């Protein structure tokens, strides 16, 4: 056997001998080809999965009263049922009457809309027992709104 082939064989045997001579009664967990054995075992760390929260303040279910101004002005009453991030219920607008409404909430952001004689979309934020934002009436203008939980 030539010396060039003999050196890698000796290095491999030395690595095996070192691993076998350790004081641990368990088999080594990792080794490398450069005759250095490692005994550190990687411990996986758990990454917590965030729990989705429906709102910054709690449940939106119930009655909310508010006002709107801009292209249209008036008052409204929302009757919400919240299920996860989905909202459903009715909105009674002083200028239109009562319409079925659906929406979504994510953290402190809320979006909802009504389809009646005109399509109206609302966007805004929730803080405690109040929320506010802007509305848009398709083809007829925009404005702002504010509401508080009754």
KALINHU-V358939 format. One record per residue. NEAR is the number of other ideal C-beta (glycine too) atoms within 8 Angstrom. D_LAST is the distance of its C-alpha to the last C-alpha in Angstrom with 1 decimal. Layout:
near:NEAR d_last:D_LAST
near:NEAR d_last:D_LAST
//
This chain:
near:3 d_last:92.0
near:5 d_last:91.6
near:5 d_last:89.9
near:5 d_last:87.1
near:8 d_last:86.1
near:9 d_last:86.6
near:8 d_last:84.2
near:7 d_last:81.0
near:8 d_last:82.2
near:8 d_last:82.7
near:11 d_last:79.3
near:10 d_last:77.6
near:8 d_last:79.7
near:9 d_last:78.8
near:13 d_last:75.1
near:8 d_last:75.5
near:8 d_last:77.6
near:10 d_last:75.1
near:10 d_last:72.2
near:6 d_last:74.4
near:5 d_last:75.4
near:9 d_last:72.0
near:2 d_last:71.1
near:6 d_last:68.2
near:2 d_last:68.8
near:4 d_last:66.4
near:3 d_last:67.1
near:11 d_last:66.1
near:7 d_last:62.8
near:9 d_last:64.0
near:9 d_last:67.2
near:8 d_last:68.4
near:7 d_last:71.7
near:5 d_last:72.7
near:9 d_last:73.6
near:7 d_last:70.6
near:11 d_last:68.5
near:9 d_last:64.8
near:9 d_last:63.2
near:6 d_last:59.6
near:6 d_last:57.2
near:4 d_last:54.0
near:4 d_last:51.0
near:4 d_last:48.2
near:4 d_last:44.9
near:4 d_last:41.6
near:4 d_last:39.1
near:4 d_last:35.6
near:4 d_last:33.6
near:4 d_last:30.1
near:4 d_last:27.3
near:7 d_last:24.9
near:6 d_last:21.4
near:10 d_last:18.7
near:13 d_last:16.6
near:8 d_last:17.1
near:7 d_last:14.0
near:4 d_last:14.1
near:7 d_last:12.6
near:13 d_last:10.7
near:6 d_last:10.6
near:9 d_last:7.7
near:9 d_last:5.5
near:13 d_last:5.4
near:10 d_last:6.6
near:12 d_last:9.8
near:10 d_last:13.4
near:15 d_last:16.8
near:7 d_last:20.2
near:10 d_last:23.7
near:7 d_last:25.8
near:10 d_last:23.1
near:8 d_last:20.6
near:9 d_last:17.6
near:8 d_last:14.0
near:14 d_last:12.2
near:10 d_last:9.5
near:13 d_last:9.9
near:10 d_last:10.1
near:12 d_last:11.6
near:8 d_last:14.1
near:12 d_last:15.5
near:5 d_last:19.2
near:6 d_last:20.9
near:7 d_last:20.6
near:9 d_last:20.1
near:14 d_last:17.0
near:10 d_last:17.2
near:10 d_last:15.3
near:9 d_last:15.0
near:13 d_last:14.1
near:9 d_last:14.5
near:12 d_last:16.2
near:7 d_last:17.3
near:6 d_last:20.8
near:9 d_last:21.4
near:6 d_last:19.4
near:6 d_last:17.9
near:11 d_last:19.3
near:8 d_last:19.4
near:13 d_last:18.3
near:8 d_last:19.3
near:12 d_last:19.0
near:9 d_last:20.0
near:14 d_last:18.8
near:6 d_last:21.4
near:7 d_last:20.7
near:8 d_last:18.5
near:10 d_last:19.6
near:17 d_last:17.8
near:11 d_last:19.6
near:12 d_last:18.8
near:11 d_last:20.4
near:12 d_last:20.9
near:6 d_last:24.3
near:8 d_last:24.8
near:3 d_last:27.3
near:8 d_last:26.8
near:8 d_last:25.9
near:11 d_last:22.9
near:10 d_last:22.2
near:13 d_last:19.5
near:9 d_last:20.0
near:12 d_last:18.2
near:9 d_last:17.2
near:14 d_last:14.4
near:8 d_last:14.3
near:6 d_last:12.2
near:5 d_last:8.5
near:10 d_last:9.7
near:12 d_last:12.1
near:9 d_last:14.8
near:11 d_last:18.1
near:10 d_last:20.5
near:14 d_last:21.2
near:8 d_last:24.5
near:12 d_last:25.7
near:8 d_last:29.0
near:3 d_last:31.8
near:7 d_last:29.8
near:8 d_last:28.3
near:8 d_last:25.5
near:12 d_last:22.8
near:10 d_last:19.8
near:15 d_last:16.0
near:10 d_last:12.9
near:13 d_last:9.2
near:10 d_last:6.3
near:9 d_last:3.8
near:6 d_last:0.0
//
